[in-house]
Amino acid sequence: MSGDYETLEINQPKISYFQEDIDKDTERIDELINTIEKLKKKVYEIY
């Protein structure tokens, strides 16, 4: 048996629970970007 024991796949933590948080954050960021774009359009219409 060779290789570093800690790099074996069986010892790696499962991080799939982070995916849900990433998806929620991505949706929130998209909403904020859309809001910013709408506000920019309003500002340009005023000036």
Secondary structure, DSSP 4 states (H G I P E B T S, - for coil): --S-GGGSGGGSPP-THHHHHHHHHHHHHHHHHHHHHHHHHHHHHH-
